[in-house]
């Protein structure tokens, strides 16, 4: 039986790798359910790389290659940025006080891939008419 398809927000990917208790138990059950397909995006790897370089992730110092390999080991599916994801970027409205390009590209990706975004980011709930956000 095939489960649902989910896309990890960047912080969710980081917190899962840190075994951070900020991820609620119901979300952990979804992530660990072998029937669900859990994606992590190239967008997140790019975002982590930039944030590490500018000092915004001082406590998370794993190399991007290690993050990628660990996510694969955890059973997640890598989702490379596709042209269609970029094309969908224009379908994501600019909402006042939320212009984060990484979030917007993750939303565009989820829209194209028909996935549910797993995120604690309240800003993403502004886009519920476009994509499903759970957390």
PLY file of the C-alpha trace (Angstrom):
ply
format ascii 1.0
element vertex 135
property float x
property float y
property float z
element edge 134
property int vertex1
property int vertex2
end_header
0.00 0.00 0.00
1.46 3.34 -1.05
1.21 6.19 1.42
1.27 9.92 0.89
4.07 12.02 -0.57
5.72 14.60 1.65
8.37 17.28 1.16
10.53 18.21 4.14
11.00 21.89 4.80
14.65 22.76 5.36
14.37 23.07 9.14
12.53 19.73 9.26
15.42 18.06 7.43
17.92 19.61 9.84
15.88 18.76 12.93
15.40 15.17 11.79
19.14 14.75 11.33
19.76 16.27 14.76
17.06 14.06 16.31
15.63 17.31 17.61
12.56 16.98 19.87
10.97 20.02 18.16
9.47 17.61 15.62
6.09 16.51 17.01
5.50 12.79 17.44
2.72 12.71 14.82
5.11 14.18 12.25
7.82 11.70 13.25
5.34 8.87 12.65
4.64 10.23 9.16
8.35 10.54 8.38
9.15 7.06 9.68
6.18 5.34 8.02
7.72 3.16 5.28
4.57 3.52 3.17
5.10 7.28 2.84
7.47 8.80 0.29
9.55 11.50 1.96
11.34 13.96 -0.31
14.13 16.35 0.53
14.94 19.05 -1.96
18.10 20.34 -3.52
16.64 23.71 -2.51
17.17 22.78 1.15
20.78 21.76 0.58
21.41 25.10 -1.12
19.69 26.98 1.71
21.70 25.12 4.37
24.93 25.77 2.52
24.25 29.51 2.31
23.13 29.76 5.94
26.20 27.87 7.14
28.46 30.18 5.13
26.94 33.35 6.61
26.83 31.98 10.16
23.06 31.49 10.53
23.42 27.81 11.49
26.25 27.90 14.04
25.18 24.70 15.80
24.63 22.70 12.59
27.98 22.20 10.96
27.54 18.96 9.00
28.94 19.13 5.47
26.37 19.28 2.68
27.63 15.94 1.36
27.06 14.38 4.79
23.55 15.86 5.01
22.72 14.42 1.60
24.16 10.98 2.40
22.41 10.84 5.77
19.06 11.76 4.20
19.48 8.98 1.63
20.44 6.58 4.43
17.29 7.68 6.31
15.26 6.52 3.32
14.39 9.93 1.93
14.18 10.60 -1.80
16.31 13.37 -3.26
14.41 15.85 -5.38
16.62 17.87 -7.71
15.47 21.29 -8.83
13.63 20.87 -12.13
12.73 23.51 -14.68
9.05 22.95 -13.91
9.70 23.82 -10.26
11.21 27.12 -11.40
8.35 27.73 -13.83
5.90 27.24 -10.95
7.71 29.87 -8.90
5.63 32.54 -10.66
2.45 30.79 -9.48
3.42 31.43 -5.86
2.04 34.82 -4.84
4.23 37.31 -3.03
2.62 37.79 0.34
3.45 40.85 2.40
6.29 40.19 4.82
7.11 36.81 3.28
9.49 36.91 0.36
11.81 34.06 1.35
13.02 32.65 -1.99
13.79 29.21 -0.52
10.30 28.85 0.94
8.78 30.04 -2.30
10.76 27.52 -4.37
9.83 24.73 -1.95
6.18 25.73 -2.35
6.56 25.74 -6.15
8.19 22.31 -5.93
5.42 20.91 -3.73
2.88 22.33 -6.15
4.50 20.58 -9.12
5.18 17.30 -7.29
1.79 17.24 -5.52
3.38 16.74 -2.11
2.44 17.84 1.38
5.02 20.11 2.98
6.10 19.15 6.50
6.94 22.41 8.23
6.62 24.27 11.51
6.96 27.57 9.62
3.75 29.52 10.21
4.48 31.62 7.12
3.91 28.62 4.88
0.33 28.40 6.09
-0.28 31.60 4.13
-0.15 29.42 1.00
-2.69 26.74 1.98
-4.84 27.61 -1.01
-1.92 26.46 -3.20
-0.31 23.56 -1.29
-0.96 21.39 1.73
1.18 22.21 4.76
1.20 19.94 7.77
2.50 20.62 11.26
0 1
1 2
2 3
3 4
4 5
5 6
6 7
7 8
8 9
9 10
10 11
11 12
12 13
13 14
14 15
15 16
16 17
17 18
18 19
19 20
20 21
21 22
22 23
23 24
24 25
25 26
26 27
27 28
28 29
29 30
30 31
31 32
32 33
33 34
34 35
35 36
36 37
37 38
38 39
39 40
40 41
41 42
42 43
43 44
44 45
45 46
46 47
47 48
48 49
49 50
50 51
51 52
52 53
53 54
54 55
55 56
56 57
57 58
58 59
59 60
60 61
61 62
62 63
63 64
64 65
65 66
66 67
67 68
68 69
69 70
70 71
71 72
72 73
73 74
74 75
75 76
76 77
77 78
78 79
79 80
80 81
81 82
82 83
83 84
84 85
85 86
86 87
87 88
88 89
89 90
90 91
91 92
92 93
93 94
94 95
95 96
96 97
97 98
98 99
99 100
100 101
101 102
102 103
103 104
104 105
105 106
106 107
107 108
108 109
109 110
110 111
111 112
112 113
113 114
114 115
115 116
116 117
117 118
118 119
119 120
120 121
121 122
122 123
123 124
124 125
125 126
126 127
127 128
128 129
129 130
130 131
131 132
132 133
133 134
